[in-house]
């Protein structure tokens, strides 16, 4: 299927590592020119180099998502590189594992700011220009944590469910402008961070990392995950879902949530 993404330009917030990096690479493979965003130049440069070695087009824009002025500056510098057709908000991650009552209030503020407030700020900067051109895509990345309580990451769960509301209201507001807004709801994804955490968790309960069933056992016995497919998603699977939602063939899909979670709730601790 031709996704109609050739020569489109995409800004992927939080794409110097993890799911965001996978999406940036996937979009480049579909012909997009990708603006890779991260806090550290070295990490972003690694993603850009990989894209270019595969024959794709990519540049990087470095900046923090930590204050309103810093996000305004980041958006302005991204827009100075040329028109942006696709905005993917994938920044944000779980912070330290703590009991519900031990999560510092600063963590609640930080998680809501990076997952919701700064995502909205990027939308406000980039979407009006998409409207003027009559074509655009916004994809907010949420988590299955939005649908269930994570007692040791309550602030993350709360922020991620807010992503769904942002997408729903914005999709209605934009109507038939040619700009669609959707949410990709991610389950467990096998990023480098996840693989490291799995190794530590598995070994802590006596599992053998060389066991072919190591990961399913970690999911079941160490993490208590309920994933019928018995594994986490690959980066390529997440990228494929994202590429479709921002594609031309998906032009009649807006205000939707696509769950890529292996059929289950994922980790619930």
Secondary structure, 3 states (H helix, E strand, C coil): CCCCCCCCEEEEECCCCHHHHHHHHHHHHCCCEEEEEECCHHHHHHHHHHHHHCCCEEEEEECCCCCHHHHHHHHHHHHHCCCCCEEEECCCCCCCCCCHHHCCHHHHHHHHHHHHHHHHHHHHHHHHHHHHHCCEEEEEEEEHHHCCCCCCCHHHHHHHHHHHHHHHHHHHHHCCCCEEEEEEEECCECCHHHHHHHHHHHHHCCCCCCCCCHHHHHHHHHCCCECCCCCCECHHHHHHHHHHHCCCCCCCCCCCEEEECCCCCECCC
